[in-house]
Amino acid sequence: MHLLVVPTCCLSSTSPHPQLPKLPRPLPRSLGHSASPRFGVPFRRAVAAPAMRRRGRRRAAAPPPTAAAAGEASSGSPGPPGGEDKRAGTDLKTLARRFWKVAAPYWWSEDKAQARLQLAGVFALTLATTGISVGFNFLGRDFYNALADKDQEQFTKQLLYYLGGFAVGVPFFVLRDYARETLSLRWRSWMTSYYMKRYFKNRTFYKIQSQSLIDNPDQRINDDLSAFTGTALAFSLTLLNAVVDLVSFSNILYGIYPPLFVVLIVYSLGGTAISVFLGKSLVNLNFMQEKKEADFRYGLVRVRENAESIAFYGGEENELQLLLDRFRRAYQNLSELLIASRNLEFFTNGYRYLIQILPAAVVAPMFFAGKIEFGVINQSVSAFNHILSDFSLIVFQFQSISAFSAVIDRLGEFDDLLGENGSSLSPRRDSIDGINISFKSGSPSVLSSNGSQMQSEPGIVLEICDLTLLTPRGGNILITDFNMELKDKDHLLVMGPSGCGKTSLLRALAGLWTSGTGDIIYHARDSRQLQTATLGSNEPSNIKPEGEELLQSSKQRRDNGIFFVPQRPYMVLGTLRQQLLYPTWTANIHQSPTNDAQSKAPLSFLSEVSTSDGVGAKPEMPSTDELIRVLEVVRLGYILPRFNGMDSVHDWASVLSLGEQQRLAFARLLLAKPTLVLLDESTSALDDTNEVHLYSQIEAAGITYISVGHRKTLHRFHNKVLYISKSDSATGSLRNWELKPTDQKSIEESSPFAS
Ligand SMILES: Nc1ncnc2c1ncn2[C@@H]1O[C@H](COP(=O)(O)OP(=O)(O)OP(=O)(O)O)[C@@H](O)[C@H]1O
């Protein structure tokens, strides 16, 4: 009996997963052993490794979704109450639909020719390896026959054949795995770019975050896509392998002893049914594990990002408690997962070890009766194991399959949400989303959404007509029935008590919030902006879909000369040059000497697609001299030597003070030269002298601006003031704003030099 086990071990020495990555939770035995004597079976390693590896290196993740939002986002798997601990399972039909929806696009994409060619290559190599396995099955039989016969000459000959077979066969197995993994990487790269483009399209990332539609999109893009492509490919190959094995080895097995075949079918079907019964809770537990670990990691990232604030507050204890609480949730779920795995393991281990003796036990009577030779016993064990491991895929890989199902579920949910080209969020607008934004050209004969002619009045930059603004999903009324016209070089100051809706008005102007009614009309600054479209309209629109997408992108806002400067400027990852060029000129990473490698995009779909469409052509990119000059204009020239020039990378949000970041934001503004800028308390961290200086610069540059601010010093740079008072929801129909010219007295009082 000992001898019978030998060939299995020999061949499993090249088993598909001799060294699986270290996992934070115990690796199920089924992944650490090969039940089959065959050479590399691709599925096991690929299924187990990416899904499990992820646990060790999860990236930053988003906060958990609200229950309602999670339920809304996922038709197949509504979010758990409170988005937390339990979750209803996804049915098999939804899972199959999601698998197809996620997997199919690549094979019909612009990369399909390469993809299909490589897939054919991988299939061919897989077939070759199966052929080689069959050859080894016969070699093994003759080898052990020679051994049993004590025929030394024959034994030496068979040994040499065996070694020769290894020399020829092994490269095929290695190449098959390499080709499969290369294709998987290519597929993942395409999927990553495909998902990222949809994630950023139509500001979907903002809607997902601000409405808490799903948890951890970053983890889905990074980890889940990687696991999905690796596993899906390996799974397909395993199925192919199984079919070919079945054909190849069934003949052998049937030829040896037909009842052995019947034993095999009964054994594998029974085993599968029991595994499914014992392991059915694993899919959901895996899903929740992904989420909980992502939540924990997100908490850690938030501590890193807000280290200074937490340290100032002395909030370590709170943070520690919060993080431990998140870890505890992950731990509890993992404990349940381990119990479910353990129960399954009791069964799978027994199942696995019985295979070692079962075929020998069935054919042994024939050997004793002298009907078959000893080598045939080995051959039957080998053939039995081959077929059984294909039939028993679910038994051996239940844990991996359940982890894969969780991945399919998470990606499918994400894909459903992104829809075609990131459009699924648009049709689900609430009925209260009635604020229309349109862009008019200064030139005649521009068609509006309803087909009528639209033409700008000269000098007008912005019109707001009958605007009533609500918080998202119709919470509170913020501004009622607001009307305004802003002319070129008009400067509006928005004031009012905290929480009255000043920033929200800017959000509405930027198209981020559309809850309410009314029209916001921008007048484009030159004839290049011959686009008119409608955002947020409840009326059927004649605009072709591309028009709407175009408008919904912040790019069009910028192309139409509208710029936004928040109180805490966003500092991009990268060099000082990139800070200054953001967001008007984006494709300039190659200028940085440290980024040379990035300039050679190995795959065409990984290069950024220029969305330039002739609408609002960008101004020419500023030279290094201009960048230096603008830094001096905003009085930041001194940072250049401190950070070794334009092209060194730093964490700018940490190394610059808030006031310096605000000045940098004004430098961006002066470079972009927009027609209209929305400034949300953008000088709040600056001293009066610097504030005066910066406002004088943008005024001199001929930029029209709308500022939100509390300081009286701001009056002298604005000729109009809008006062918003807190809206009383009960009397929401009453006008709660007042627009008037800035009076001389305020200007005098606002002067920093006033006594
Ligand atoms: N995402 C959101 N969903 C629902 N309500 C929100 C959301 N964001 C802000 N609000 C609410 O909208 C109201 C107006 O907020 P906004 O930020 O416009 O105030 P503000 O006037 O700019 O205040 P401050 O001067 O304090 O910055 C506030 O009551 C705020 O709580």
The ligand as a Tripos MOL2 file, in Angstrom:
@<TRIPOS>MOLECULE
LIG
   31    33     1     0     0
SMALL
NO_CHARGES

@<TRIPOS>ATOM
      1 N1        -24.2650   65.8220    2.1490 N.pl3     1 LIG1
      2 C1        -25.1940   66.4890    2.8480 C.ar      1 LIG1
      3 N2        -26.4210   65.9610    2.9950 N.ar      1 LIG1
      4 C2        -27.3820   66.6170    3.6770 C.ar      1 LIG1
      5 N3        -27.2170   67.8190    4.2570 N.ar      1 LIG1
      6 C3        -26.0160   68.4000    4.1510 C.ar      1 LIG1
      7 C4        -24.9540   67.7720    3.4550 C.ar      1 LIG1
      8 N4        -23.8780   68.5870    3.4970 N.ar      1 LIG1
      9 C5        -24.2550   69.6640    4.2150 C.ar      1 LIG1
     10 N5        -25.5470   69.5530    4.6050 N.ar      1 LIG1
     11 C6        -26.3150   70.5170    5.3760 C.3       1 LIG1
     12 O1        -26.6410   71.6110    4.5270 O.3       1 LIG1
     13 C7        -26.6700   72.7950    5.2900 C.3       1 LIG1
     14 C8        -25.8590   73.8740    4.5750 C.3       1 LIG1
     15 O2        -24.5130   73.4630    4.5520 O.3       1 LIG1
     16 P1        -23.3790   74.4140    3.9620 P.3       1 LIG1
     17 O3        -22.1050   73.6440    3.9630 O.co2     1 LIG1
     18 O4        -23.8330   74.9650    2.6780 O.co2     1 LIG1
     19 O5        -23.3440   75.5610    5.0620 O.3       1 LIG1
     20 P2        -22.5090   76.9050    5.0670 P.3       1 LIG1
     21 O6        -23.4750   78.0210    5.0120 O.co2     1 LIG1
     22 O7        -21.4570   76.8920    4.0110 O.co2     1 LIG1
     23 O8        -21.8850   76.7720    6.5100 O.3       1 LIG1
     24 P3        -20.4710   77.2410    7.0910 P.3       1 LIG1
     25 O9        -20.4470   78.7300    7.0770 O.co2     1 LIG1
     26 O10       -20.5250   76.7050    8.4590 O.co2     1 LIG1
     27 O11       -19.4130   76.6100    6.2340 O.co2     1 LIG1
     28 C9        -26.1310   72.4690    6.6540 C.3       1 LIG1
     29 O12       -27.2230   72.4220    7.5460 O.3       1 LIG1
     30 C10       -25.5010   71.1100    6.4920 C.3       1 LIG1
     31 O13       -25.6360   70.3490    7.6460 O.3       1 LIG1
@<TRIPOS>BOND
     1     1     2 1
     2     2     3 ar
     3     2     7 ar
     4     3     4 ar
     5     4     5 ar
     6     5     6 ar
     7     6     7 ar
     8     6    10 ar
     9     7     8 ar
    10     8     9 ar
    11     9    10 ar
    12    10    11 1
    13    11    12 1
    14    11    30 1
    15    12    13 1
    16    13    14 1
    17    13    28 1
    18    14    15 1
    19    15    16 1
    20    16    17 2
    21    16    18 1
    22    16    19 1
    23    19    20 1
    24    20    21 2
    25    20    22 1
    26    20    23 1
    27    23    24 1
    28    24    25 2
    29    24    26 1
    30    24    27 1
    31    28    29 1
    32    28    30 1
    33    30    31 1
@<TRIPOS>SUBSTRUCTURE
     1 LIG1         1 GROUP 0 **** ****
